[in-house]
Amino acid sequence: MIEILRRLDVAVVVVASLVVFLDEACGTRSCSTVTTFNTGLTPKVREYRDRRHRIADALAAEDADVLCLQEMWFEDDMRNVINNLSSIYPHHYSPIHTGRNKLEDDSSWHLFAYSACSMSDIIAMFVHIVPCIQRRDCWDEFSRSSAEGVSCLARNCSKVLQRQSIGADCLSCMILSSSGVSDIYDRCYQISGADLRLNPPGLMLLSKRPLYNTIYTPFFEGDMMLNRGIIQADILGVGKIACTHLTYPLPLYLEYDLPFTTYKEQSEQEIANIHALLGTSNHILAGDLNTGKAVSSSDPEKNLIARAPQSINNLTSFGYDTDKYLTDDGRCTFCKSSNSLVRRRRNIAIDDVLVMGDAFSCIRKQRVLDQANLSLSDHYGVRATLCTNHSSSTN
């Protein structure tokens, strides 16, 4: 009995010490976790059909308060995640939701399913676009790579694309599914079935707590081959969340309806648009930012090359905590050294949960969803633990 009491005393001392430590570090503040994860759910990333069934389990185990997901391009993949995580994340929103927590399939009201490409898109493709490709000698570039072919199409057939009104969703779907003709058919053109729509920006927000003031804002007017924008929501106890996926700096520019000539220009303007939209008010910006700093290290996981350095510098100058992840963890989030799904020979840290303002302190960031034995995606996730300041409001 005396031994049991002694052990209880020790346990009480340990717990009391932890309480004192946490109180000194964060006070009695409310803390929450936000995770960003680029799921890579597209046939262009290997093992797509296997990964789509195990990502939901991994997200359930991650158990963050808020999830900002990218590359959730296809409605059936979105439905799979929502249904499997409904007991943990009953609150969700995306650009194709009809409202908060409402991903409604409306194909039952029509004779044909709402897939990304309509019959008129397919007809216009063969009647107008294919002849333009032939006239402008783009076939050779398509034979070298899909990116070169699409770039040739955007440069030389932009007026045809605009005039014939081929749906931007159809073009986007073909690019995202271009691992083969069968994938394009399965993912982009079906005349019957359900959950066939394309989610053009690929964004989806899930939360344990109710979402308020949800809105999706595209970065630019006009059609886009690869749509970019931002989801905003207010979450009680967390504050304002902005979930995004910034443009990838491909060497060849694919857009035909935007006023840019490079993805570098587009990326910098996207960040300027975020700043114009959110300013310096308290908020969290989560996502695949496709920009990161160079870091030299003897640890391969922390030896990082830069991507779109001006873009990350702009985020820093606007006031985001762009160095916090590098200090707390510092490992790559897109890694050739440890991820079998990554084909490029480079390690970069481009995924983050950035904080603006003074609403949070005791911020801790770490890499997650990085199982070494079975990769979930070509990206790893990042989780931020955020504790609120008493003196600042998160809403």
Secondary structure, 3 states (H helix, E strand, C coil): CHHHHHHHHHHHHHHHHHHHHHHHHHCCCCEEEEEEEEEEECCCCCCHHHHHHHHHHHHHHHCCCEEEEEEECEHHHHHHHHHHCCCCCCEEECCCCCECCECCCCHHHCCCCCCCCCHHHHHHHHHHHHHHHHHCCCHHHHHHCHHHHHHHHHHHCHHHHHHHCCCHHHHHHHHHCCCCHHHHHHHHCCCCCCCCCECCCCCEEEECCCEEEEEEEECCCCCCCCCCEEEEEEECCCEEEEEEECCCCCCCCCCCCCCCCCHHHHHHHHHHHHHHHHCCCCEEEEEECCCECCECCCCHHHCECCECHHHHHHHHHHCCCCCHHHHHCCCCCEECCCCCCCCCCCEECCEEEEEECCCEEEEEEEEECCCCCCCCCCCCEEEEEEEECCCCCCC
